């Protein structure tokens, strides 16, 4: 309150009213009327406690700003805690992903080794089957060659016997064959 009075007194002392000519305290002097109006205005403001109201409004606004700052600080701390939680979660998920990748690599190596062993077994079975087929084909070829050789030998023997045999020898050979068949059948 003293501060306001000091401000009012300083503004009156420095007013241009003292520079005017003629009697200052006259209603015909506009400077006096303006000064008087200003003093009345200040008195009305002081009477209705406008400075106190303004100070109260400013205090309320300062309190509101302070509460908003406190709320912002609390929100910031909450956000930092949430960020730390998410970072911790992200590290845990990354570690889990690394473990999964390592496990998958191990399984891939084991699966590769198993596939290699299975392939070797399959190749060994196919080789054995191929060798069996080769041996069978070889035996079949040998049998075919023998059968053909026997057929050729029989043909050659027939030709030789037919050229060397006479009708009498042929009849005797037929009679011997019939007798032999007869003995075997009875």
Secondary structure as UniProt FT lines:
FT   HELIX           2..13
FT   HELIX           16..19
FT   TURN            27..28
FT   HELIX           30..47
FT   TURN            48..49
FT   HELIX           50..164
FT   HELIX           167..185
//
